[in-house]
Amino acid sequence: QSAVASSASTGSAPALFNAARFMCAGQPADGSKLFVAGLAWATDDHSLKEAFQCFGEVVEARVITDRETGRSRGFGFVSFASGEDAKSAAENMDLQELAGRNVRVNFANERPSGGG
């Protein structure tokens, strides 16, 4: 519970909530886009792509940043040319260490429509 209180006091709880919105238990129709959480603050698009390209052709790797500060929000997306490559990457990279942090990898979910 203290970790939750600590997160709330540092302002990272909303970021964690927003990141969680992108998680999905299943796969999108094409199954080629992954959500990666728990990224080190120093991770950029290039290093994210490098970490995943051994699993197949990476079409895009993007670390999500704060619009105002430009600082990483600690999560990003990796899109593969093939759903099979994405599946292999998700299975092999989930809970692995990347730049000193254990990352969570799952299939990305499309943004929910409607809002909340």
N, CA, C and O atoms as a GROMACS GRO file, in nm:
protein
  464
    1GLN      N    1   0.082  -0.120   0.000
    1GLN     CA    2   0.000   0.000   0.000
    1GLN      C    3   0.086   0.125   0.000
    1GLN      O    4   0.049   0.226  -0.061
    2SER      N    5   0.201   0.120   0.068
    2SER     CA    6   0.286   0.238   0.072
    2SER      C    7   0.340   0.270  -0.067
    2SER      O    8   0.362   0.387  -0.099
    3ALA      N    9   0.362   0.168  -0.150
    3ALA     CA   10   0.409   0.193  -0.286
    3ALA      C   11   0.303   0.268  -0.365
    3ALA      O   12   0.336   0.356  -0.446
    4VAL      N   13   0.177   0.234  -0.343
    4VAL     CA   14   0.069   0.305  -0.412
    4VAL      C   15   0.064   0.449  -0.366
    4VAL      O   16   0.052   0.541  -0.447
    5ALA      N   17   0.074   0.470  -0.235
    5ALA     CA   18   0.073   0.605  -0.182
    5ALA      C   19   0.193   0.683  -0.233
    5ALA      O   20   0.181   0.801  -0.266
    6SER      N   21   0.308   0.617  -0.241
    6SER     CA   22   0.428   0.681  -0.292
    6SER      C   23   0.411   0.721  -0.438
    6SER      O   24   0.449   0.831  -0.476
    7SER      N   25   0.353   0.631  -0.519
    7SER     CA   26   0.330   0.662  -0.659
    7SER      C   27   0.236   0.780  -0.675
    7SER      O   28   0.256   0.867  -0.760
    8ALA      N   29   0.132   0.782  -0.591
    8ALA     CA   30   0.034   0.890  -0.600
    8ALA      C   31   0.098   1.023  -0.564
    8ALA      O   32   0.066   1.126  -0.625
    9SER      N   33   0.188   1.022  -0.467
    9SER     CA   34   0.248   1.148  -0.425
    9SER      C   35   0.347   1.202  -0.528
    9SER      O   36   0.369   1.322  -0.534
   10THR      N   37   0.406   1.114  -0.610
   10THR     CA   38   0.501   1.160  -0.710
   10THR      C   39   0.434   1.194  -0.842
   10THR      O   40   0.499   1.244  -0.933
   11GLY      N   41   0.306   1.166  -0.851
   11GLY     CA   42   0.233   1.201  -0.973
   11GLY      C   43   0.241   1.095  -1.081
   11GLY      O   44   0.193   1.118  -1.192
   12SER      N   45   0.299   0.978  -1.052
   12SER     CA   46   0.311   0.876  -1.156
   12SER      C   47   0.188   0.785  -1.163
   12SER      O   48   0.174   0.710  -1.260
   13ALA      N   49   0.101   0.791  -1.064
   13ALA     CA   50  -0.018   0.705  -1.067
   13ALA      C   51  -0.105   0.731  -1.190
   13ALA      O   52  -0.149   0.634  -1.253
   14PRO      N   53  -0.131   0.857  -1.229
   14PRO     CA   54  -0.209   0.878  -1.352
   14PRO      C   55  -0.140   0.820  -1.475
   14PRO      O   56  -0.206   0.769  -1.565
   15ALA      N   57  -0.006   0.829  -1.479
   15ALA     CA   58   0.066   0.773  -1.593
   15ALA      C   59   0.049   0.622  -1.597
   15ALA      O   60   0.032   0.564  -1.704
   16LEU      N   61   0.053   0.558  -1.480
   16LEU     CA   62   0.033   0.414  -1.475
   16LEU      C   63  -0.108   0.378  -1.519
   16LEU      O   64  -0.128   0.280  -1.591
   17PHE      N   65  -0.206   0.457  -1.477
   17PHE     CA   66  -0.344   0.433  -1.518
   17PHE      C   67  -0.358   0.447  -1.669
   17PHE      O   68  -0.419   0.362  -1.734
   18ASN      N   69  -0.301   0.554  -1.724
   18ASN     CA   70  -0.310   0.576  -1.868
   18ASN      C   71  -0.240   0.463  -1.944
   18ASN      O   72  -0.290   0.419  -2.047
   19ALA      N   73  -0.126   0.417  -1.894
   19ALA     CA   74  -0.055   0.308  -1.959
   19ALA      C   75  -0.139   0.181  -1.956
   19ALA      O   76  -0.143   0.106  -2.053
   20ALA      N   77  -0.207   0.157  -1.844
   20ALA     CA   78  -0.287   0.036  -1.830
   20ALA      C   79  -0.402   0.032  -1.930
   20ALA      O   80  -0.448  -0.076  -1.966
   21ARG      N   81  -0.450   0.148  -1.973
   21ARG     CA   82  -0.560   0.151  -2.070
   21ARG      C   83  -0.521   0.084  -2.201
   21ARG      O   84  -0.608   0.036  -2.274
   22PHE      N   85  -0.392   0.081  -2.232
   22PHE     CA   86  -0.347   0.024  -2.358
   22PHE      C   87  -0.328  -0.127  -2.351
   22PHE      O   88  -0.312  -0.192  -2.454
   23MET      N   89  -0.330  -0.183  -2.230
   23MET     CA   90  -0.310  -0.326  -2.215
   23MET      C   91  -0.436  -0.401  -2.258
   23MET      O   92  -0.548  -0.350  -2.246
   24CYS      N   93  -0.416  -0.521  -2.308
   24CYS     CA   94  -0.528  -0.602  -2.353
   24CYS      C   95  -0.495  -0.748  -2.331
   24CYS      O   96  -0.382  -0.791  -2.355
   25ALA      N   97  -0.591  -0.826  -2.285
   25ALA     CA   98  -0.568  -0.969  -2.261
   25ALA      C   99  -0.552  -1.044  -2.392
   25ALA      O  100  -0.479  -1.144  -2.398
   26GLY      N  101  -0.618  -0.999  -2.498
   26GLY     CA  102  -0.610  -1.066  -2.627
   26GLY      C  103  -0.524  -0.989  -2.724
   26GLY      O  104  -0.442  -0.906  -2.685
   27GLN      N  105  -0.544  -1.018  -2.850
   27GLN     CA  106  -0.469  -0.953  -2.955
   27GLN      C  107  -0.563  -0.873  -3.044
   27GLN      O  108  -0.680  -0.909  -3.059
   28PRO      N  109  -0.513  -0.764  -3.102
   28PRO     CA  110  -0.594  -0.696  -3.203
   28PRO      C  111  -0.602  -0.784  -3.327
   28PRO      O  112  -0.534  -0.887  -3.336
   29ALA      N  113  -0.685  -0.746  -3.422
   29ALA     CA  114  -0.709  -0.828  -3.540
   29ALA      C  115  -0.580  -0.868  -3.612
   29ALA      O  116  -0.563  -0.984  -3.648
   30ASP      N  117  -0.489  -0.772  -3.633
   30ASP     CA  118  -0.367  -0.806  -3.706
   30ASP      C  119  -0.259  -0.861  -3.613
   30ASP      O  120  -0.167  -0.928  -3.660
   31GLY      N  121  -0.267  -0.834  -3.484
   31GLY     CA  122  -0.176  -0.891  -3.386
   31GLY      C  123  -0.030  -0.856  -3.406
   31GLY      O  124   0.057  -0.934  -3.370
   32SER      N  125  -0.002  -0.740  -3.464
   32SER     CA  126   0.137  -0.707  -3.493
   32SER      C  127   0.192  -0.591  -3.411
   32SER      O  128   0.308  -0.554  -3.427
   33LYS      N  129   0.110  -0.532  -3.324
   33LYS     CA  130   0.154  -0.417  -3.244
   33LYS      C  131   0.159  -0.455  -3.097
   33LYS      O  132   0.063  -0.507  -3.040
   34LEU      N  133   0.274  -0.427  -3.035
   34LEU     CA  134   0.294  -0.460  -2.895
   34LEU      C  135   0.300  -0.335  -2.809
   34LEU      O  136   0.346  -0.229  -2.853
   35PHE      N  137   0.254  -0.348  -2.688
   35PHE     CA  138   0.263  -0.245  -2.585
   35PHE      C  139   0.376  -0.287  -2.491
   35PHE      O  140   0.379  -0.401  -2.445
   36VAL      N  141   0.469  -0.195  -2.464
   36VAL     CA  142   0.583  -0.225  -2.377
   36VAL      C  143   0.581  -0.127  -2.260
   36VAL      O  144   0.591  -0.006  -2.280
   37ALA      N  145   0.568  -0.179  -2.138
   37ALA     CA  146   0.561  -0.095  -2.018
   37ALA      C  147   0.684  -0.119  -1.931
   37ALA      O  148   0.749  -0.223  -1.940
   38GLY      N  149   0.714  -0.021  -1.846
   38GLY     CA  150   0.825  -0.033  -1.754
   38GLY      C  151   0.958   0.005  -1.815
   38GLY      O  152   1.063  -0.037  -1.767
   39LEU      N  153   0.955   0.086  -1.920
   39LEU     CA  154   1.079   0.127  -1.986
   39LEU      C  155   1.159   0.221  -1.898
   39LEU      O  156   1.104   0.301  -1.823
   40ALA      N  157   1.291   0.209  -1.908
   40ALA     CA  158   1.380   0.303  -1.839
   40ALA      C  159   1.360   0.441  -1.901
   40ALA      O  160   1.329   0.453  -2.020
   41TRP      N  161   1.377   0.546  -1.820
   41TRP     CA  162   1.356   0.682  -1.869
   41TRP      C  163   1.448   0.715  -1.986
   41TRP      O  164   1.413   0.797  -2.070
   42ALA      N  165   1.566   0.651  -1.991
   42ALA     CA  166   1.663   0.681  -2.096
   42ALA      C  167   1.632   0.610  -2.228
   42ALA      O  168   1.695   0.640  -2.330
   43THR      N  169   1.539   0.518  -2.228
   43THR     CA  170   1.506   0.443  -2.350
   43THR      C  171   1.443   0.536  -2.453
   43THR      O  172   1.348   0.609  -2.423
   44ASP      N  173   1.497   0.533  -2.575
   44ASP     CA  174   1.440   0.614  -2.684
   44ASP      C  175   1.390   0.521  -2.795
   44ASP      O  176   1.403   0.399  -2.785
   45ASP      N  177   1.334   0.580  -2.899
   45ASP     CA  178   1.277   0.501  -3.009
   45ASP      C  179   1.380   0.405  -3.068
   45ASP      O  180   1.350   0.288  -3.093
   46HIS      N  181   1.502   0.454  -3.090
   46HIS     CA  182   1.606   0.374  -3.153
   46HIS      C  183   1.644   0.253  -3.068
   46HIS      O  184   1.653   0.142  -3.119
   47SER      N  185   1.666   0.275  -2.938
   47SER     CA  186   1.706   0.163  -2.852
   47SER      C  187   1.592   0.063  -2.833
   47SER      O  188   1.616  -0.056  -2.817
   48LEU      N  189   1.468   0.112  -2.834
   48LEU     CA  190   1.352   0.022  -2.826
   48LEU      C  191   1.348  -0.067  -2.950
   48LEU      O  192   1.325  -0.188  -2.940
   49LYS      N  193   1.369  -0.008  -3.067
   49LYS     CA  194   1.369  -0.085  -3.191
   49LYS      C  195   1.481  -0.188  -3.190
   49LYS      O  196   1.460  -0.303  -3.228
   50GLU      N  197   1.600  -0.147  -3.146
   50GLU     CA  198   1.713  -0.239  -3.141
   50GLU      C  199   1.685  -0.360  -3.052
   50GLU      O  200   1.726  -0.472  -3.084
   51ALA      N  201   1.616  -0.337  -2.942
   51ALA     CA  202   1.587  -0.445  -2.847
   51ALA      C  203   1.492  -0.549  -2.905
   51ALA      O  204   1.495  -0.665  -2.864
   52PHE      N  205   1.408  -0.509  -3.000
   52PHE     CA  206   1.306  -0.600  -3.052
   52PHE      C  207   1.334  -0.651  -3.193
   52PHE      O  208   1.269  -0.746  -3.237
   53GLN      N  209   1.429  -0.592  -3.266
   53GLN     CA  210   1.446  -0.629  -3.406
   53GLN      C  211   1.500  -0.770  -3.427
   53GLN      O  212   1.493  -0.823  -3.538
   54CYS      N  213   1.555  -0.833  -3.323
   54CYS     CA  214   1.602  -0.972  -3.340
   54CYS      C  215   1.486  -1.069  -3.357
   54CYS      O  216   1.508  -1.185  -3.393
   55PHE      N  217   1.362  -1.025  -3.331
   55PHE     CA  218   1.245  -1.112  -3.346
   55PHE      C  219   1.179  -1.099  -3.483
   55PHE      O  220   1.089  -1.176  -3.516
   56GLY      N  221   1.222  -1.002  -3.562
   56GLY     CA  222   1.165  -0.984  -3.695
   56GLY      C  223   1.171  -0.839  -3.737
   56GLY      O  224   1.230  -0.755  -3.668
   57GLU      N  225   1.108  -0.809  -3.850
   57GLU     CA  226   1.111  -0.673  -3.904
   57GLU      C  227   1.024  -0.579  -3.821
   57GLU      O  228   0.902  -0.595  -3.815
   58VAL      N  229   1.089  -0.481  -3.757
   58VAL     CA  230   1.017  -0.381  -3.679
   58VAL      C  231   0.980  -0.266  -3.773
   58VAL      O  232   1.067  -0.201  -3.830
   59VAL      N  233   0.850  -0.243  -3.788
   59VAL     CA  234   0.801  -0.136  -3.874
   59VAL      C  235   0.813  -0.002  -3.803
   59VAL      O  236   0.850   0.098  -3.864
   60GLU      N  237   0.782  -0.001  -3.673
   60GLU     CA  238   0.789   0.122  -3.595
   60GLU      C  239   0.812   0.087  -3.448
   60GLU      O  240   0.755  -0.009  -3.397
   61ALA      N  241   0.895   0.167  -3.382
   61ALA     CA  242   0.914   0.156  -3.237
   61ALA      C  243   0.904   0.298  -3.184
   61ALA      O  244   0.976   0.388  -3.227
   62ARG      N  245   0.813   0.318  -3.088
   62ARG     CA  246   0.788   0.454  -3.041
   62ARG      C  247   0.773   0.457  -2.889
   62ARG      O  248   0.688   0.389  -2.832
   63VAL      N  249   0.858   0.538  -2.825
   63VAL     CA  250   0.846   0.562  -2.682
   63VAL      C  251   0.754   0.682  -2.664
   63VAL      O  252   0.775   0.785  -2.727
   64ILE      N  253   0.654   0.668  -2.580
   64ILE     CA  254   0.558   0.777  -2.558
   64ILE      C  255   0.619   0.877  -2.460
   64ILE      O  256   0.669   0.840  -2.354
   65THR      N  257   0.613   1.004  -2.499
   65THR     CA  258   0.671   1.110  -2.416
   65THR      C  259   0.566   1.210  -2.372
   65THR      O  260   0.460   1.223  -2.433
   66ASP      N  261   0.597   1.280  -2.266
   66ASP     CA  262   0.510   1.387  -2.216
   66ASP      C  263   0.514   1.502  -2.315
   66ASP      O  264   0.622   1.544  -2.357
   67ARG      N  265   0.400   1.553  -2.353
   67ARG     CA  266   0.393   1.662  -2.452
   67ARG      C  267   0.464   1.788  -2.406
   67ARG      O  268   0.526   1.858  -2.487
   68GLU      N  269   0.455   1.817  -2.278
   68GLU     CA  270   0.513   1.942  -2.228
   68GLU      C  271   0.662   1.932  -2.199
   68GLU      O  272   0.738   2.023  -2.232
   69THR      N  273   0.704   1.822  -2.137
   69THR     CA  274   0.844   1.810  -2.095
   69THR      C  275   0.930   1.734  -2.194
   69THR      O  276   1.052   1.749  -2.193
   70GLY      N  277   0.868   1.651  -2.279
   70GLY     CA  278   0.944   1.569  -2.371
   70GLY      C  279   1.004   1.445  -2.305
   70GLY      O  280   1.070   1.366  -2.371
   71ARG      N  281   0.982   1.428  -2.176
   71ARG     CA  282   1.036   1.315  -2.101
   71ARG      C  283   0.954   1.189  -2.128
   71ARG      O  284   0.832   1.195  -2.145
   72SER      N  285   1.023   1.076  -2.132
   72SER     CA  286   0.955   0.948  -2.151
   72SER      C  287   0.851   0.925  -2.043
   72SER      O  288   0.872   0.962  -1.927
   73ARG      N  289   0.740   0.865  -2.081
   73ARG     CA  290   0.636   0.830  -1.984
   73ARG      C  291   0.652   0.686  -1.936
   73ARG      O  292   0.570   0.637  -1.858
   74GLY      N  293   0.757   0.619  -1.982
   74GLY     CA  294   0.788   0.485  -1.932
   74GLY      C  295   0.720   0.372  -2.007
   74GLY      O  296   0.725   0.257  -1.963
   75PHE      N  297   0.658   0.403  -2.119
   75PHE     CA  298   0.597   0.297  -2.200
   75PHE      C  299   0.604   0.334  -2.348
   75PHE      O  300   0.626   0.450  -2.383
   76GLY      N  301   0.583   0.235  -2.432
   76GLY     CA  302   0.589   0.260  -2.575
   76GLY      C  303   0.525   0.147  -2.653
   76GLY      O  304   0.463   0.057  -2.596
   77PHE      N  305   0.540   0.153  -2.785
   77PHE     CA  306   0.480   0.056  -2.875
   77PHE      C  307   0.582   0.009  -2.977
   77PHE      O  308   0.667   0.086  -3.022
   78VAL      N  309   0.573  -0.118  -3.013
   78VAL     CA  310   0.657  -0.175  -3.117
   78VAL      C  311   0.565  -0.244  -3.216
   78VAL      O  312   0.487  -0.332  -3.179
   79SER      N  313   0.573  -0.205  -3.344
   79SER     CA  314   0.492  -0.266  -3.449
   79SER      C  315   0.580  -0.351  -3.538
   79SER      O  316   0.685  -0.306  -3.584
   80PHE      N  317   0.537  -0.473  -3.562
   80PHE     CA  318   0.609  -0.566  -3.648
   80PHE      C  319   0.539  -0.582  -3.782
   80PHE      O  320   0.420  -0.555  -3.794
   81ALA      N  321   0.615  -0.624  -3.883
   81ALA     CA  322   0.558  -0.650  -4.015
   81ALA      C  323   0.470  -0.774  -4.011
   81ALA      O  324   0.379  -0.789  -4.093
   82SER      N  325   0.496  -0.864  -3.916
   82SER     CA  326   0.422  -0.990  -3.908
   82SER      C  327   0.369  -1.015  -3.768
   82SER      O  328   0.436  -0.986  -3.669
   83GLY      N  329   0.250  -1.069  -3.760
   83GLY     CA  330   0.191  -1.105  -3.632
   83GLY      C  331   0.268  -1.215  -3.562
   83GLY      O  332   0.274  -1.217  -3.439
   84GLU      N  333   0.326  -1.306  -3.638
   84GLU     CA  334   0.406  -1.414  -3.579
   84GLU      C  335   0.530  -1.359  -3.510
   84GLU      O  336   0.567  -1.404  -3.402
   85ASP      N  337   0.594  -1.261  -3.573
   85ASP     CA  338   0.712  -1.198  -3.512
   85ASP      C  339   0.673  -1.126  -3.384
   85ASP      O  340   0.745  -1.132  -3.284
   86ALA      N  341   0.559  -1.059  -3.387
   86ALA     CA  342   0.511  -0.988  -3.267
   86ALA      C  343   0.484  -1.088  -3.155
   86ALA      O  344   0.517  -1.062  -3.039
   87LYS      N  345   0.422  -1.200  -3.189
   87LYS     CA  346   0.392  -1.302  -3.089
   87LYS      C  347   0.520  -1.355  -3.026
   87LYS      O  348   0.528  -1.371  -2.904
   88SER      N  349   0.620  -1.382  -3.108
   88SER     CA  350   0.748  -1.432  -3.059
   88SER      C  351   0.814  -1.329  -2.967
   88SER      O  352   0.868  -1.364  -2.862
   89ALA      N  353   0.810  -1.203  -3.007
   89ALA     CA  354   0.869  -1.096  -2.925
   89ALA      C  355   0.797  -1.084  -2.792
   89ALA      O  356   0.861  -1.070  -2.687
   90ALA      N  357   0.664  -1.090  -2.794
   90ALA     CA  358   0.586  -1.078  -2.670
   90ALA      C  359   0.618  -1.193  -2.575
   90ALA      O  360   0.636  -1.171  -2.455
   91GLU      N  361   0.626  -1.314  -2.629
   91GLU     CA  362   0.654  -1.430  -2.545
   91GLU      C  363   0.795  -1.427  -2.487
   91GLU      O  364   0.816  -1.469  -2.373
   92ASN      N  365   0.891  -1.377  -2.564
   92ASN     CA  366   1.030  -1.380  -2.521
   92ASN      C  367   1.075  -1.257  -2.442
   92ASN      O  368   1.169  -1.266  -2.363
   93MET      N  369   1.011  -1.144  -2.463
   93MET     CA  370   1.056  -1.020  -2.397
   93MET      C  371   0.979  -0.985  -2.270
   93MET      O  372   1.027  -0.906  -2.190
   94ASP      N  373   0.860  -1.041  -2.251
   94ASP     CA  374   0.781  -1.009  -2.132
   94ASP      C  375   0.860  -1.047  -2.007
   94ASP      O  376   0.909  -1.159  -1.994
   95LEU      N  377   0.871  -0.952  -1.914
   95LEU     CA  378   0.941  -0.966  -1.786
   95LEU      C  379   1.093  -0.977  -1.800
   95LEU      O  380   1.161  -1.012  -1.704
   96GLN      N  381   1.147  -0.947  -1.919
   96GLN     CA  382   1.291  -0.947  -1.937
   96GLN      C  383   1.349  -0.810  -1.904
   96GLN      O  384   1.277  -0.710  -1.902
   97GLU      N  385   1.478  -0.807  -1.878
   97GLU     CA  386   1.544  -0.681  -1.844
   97GLU      C  387   1.583  -0.606  -1.970
   97GLU      O  388   1.642  -0.662  -2.063
   98LEU      N  389   1.549  -0.480  -1.972
   98LEU     CA  390   1.585  -0.391  -2.082
   98LEU      C  391   1.634  -0.261  -2.021
   98LEU      O  392   1.558  -0.191  -1.955
   99ALA      N  393   1.760  -0.229  -2.042
   99ALA     CA  394   1.822  -0.108  -1.985
   99ALA      C  395   1.804  -0.101  -1.833
   99ALA      O  396   1.777   0.005  -1.777
  100GLY      N  397   1.820  -0.216  -1.768
  100GLY     CA  398   1.814  -0.219  -1.623
  100GLY      C  399   1.676  -0.229  -1.562
  100GLY      O  400   1.663  -0.229  -1.439
  101ARG      N  401   1.572  -0.238  -1.643
  101ARG     CA  402   1.434  -0.248  -1.592
  101ARG      C  403   1.368  -0.372  -1.651
  101ARG      O  404   1.388  -0.404  -1.768
  102ASN      N  405   1.288  -0.439  -1.570
  102ASN     CA  406   1.208  -0.551  -1.620
  102ASN      C  407   1.085  -0.493  -1.688
  102ASN      O  408   1.005  -0.423  -1.626
  103VAL      N  409   1.069  -0.524  -1.815
  103VAL     CA  410   0.958  -0.466  -1.892
  103VAL      C  411   0.843  -0.565  -1.904
  103VAL      O  412   0.863  -0.687  -1.896
  104ARG      N  413   0.724  -0.512  -1.922
  104ARG     CA  414   0.604  -0.591  -1.948
  104ARG      C  415   0.571  -0.572  -2.095
  104ARG      O  416   0.566  -0.460  -2.145
  105VAL      N  417   0.548  -0.682  -2.164
  105VAL     CA  418   0.516  -0.677  -2.307
  105VAL      C  419   0.386  -0.752  -2.329
  105VAL      O  420   0.370  -0.866  -2.286
  106ASN      N  421   0.294  -0.686  -2.398
  106ASN     CA  422   0.165  -0.747  -2.428
  106ASN      C  423   0.117  -0.691  -2.561
  106ASN      O  424   0.173  -0.594  -2.612
  107PHE      N  425   0.015  -0.753  -2.617
  107PHE     CA  426  -0.040  -0.700  -2.741
  107PHE      C  427  -0.112  -0.570  -2.712
  107PHE      O  428  -0.183  -0.557  -2.612
  108ALA      N  429  -0.092  -0.473  -2.800
  108ALA     CA  430  -0.155  -0.341  -2.783
  108ALA      C  431  -0.303  -0.352  -2.814
  108ALA      O  432  -0.346  -0.433  -2.895
  109ASN      N  433  -0.378  -0.268  -2.747
  109ASN     CA  434  -0.522  -0.260  -2.767
  109ASN      C  435  -0.551  -0.127  -2.833
  109ASN      O  436  -0.488  -0.026  -2.799
  110GLU      N  437  -0.643  -0.124  -2.926
  110GLU     CA  438  -0.683   0.003  -2.985
  110GLU      C  439  -0.743   0.091  -2.876
  110GLU      O  440  -0.802   0.040  -2.781
  111ARG      N  441  -0.728   0.222  -2.890
  111ARG     CA  442  -0.788   0.313  -2.793
  111ARG      C  443  -0.938   0.292  -2.788
  111ARG      O  444  -1.003   0.282  -2.892
  112PRO      N  445  -0.993   0.284  -2.667
  112PRO     CA  446  -1.138   0.267  -2.659
  112PRO      C  447  -1.210   0.388  -2.715
  112PRO      O  448  -1.167   0.502  -2.694
  113SER      N  449  -1.319   0.365  -2.784
  113SER     CA  450  -1.396   0.477  -2.838
  113SER      C  451  -1.491   0.529  -2.731
  113SER      O  452  -1.530   0.455  -2.641
  114GLY      N  453  -1.527   0.653  -2.742
  114GLY     CA  454  -1.624   0.710  -2.649
  114GLY      C  455  -1.562   0.797  -2.543
  114GLY      O  456  -1.609   0.908  -2.519
  115GLY      N  457  -1.457   0.750  -2.477
  115GLY     CA  458  -1.398   0.828  -2.368
  115GLY      C  459  -1.455   0.786  -2.236
  115GLY      O  460  -1.536   0.694  -2.229
  116GLY      N  461  -1.413   0.856  -2.129
  116GLY     CA  462  -1.462   0.809  -2.004
  116GLY      C  463  -1.443   0.908  -1.901
  116GLY      O  464  -1.480   0.886  -1.786
   0.00000   0.00000   0.00000
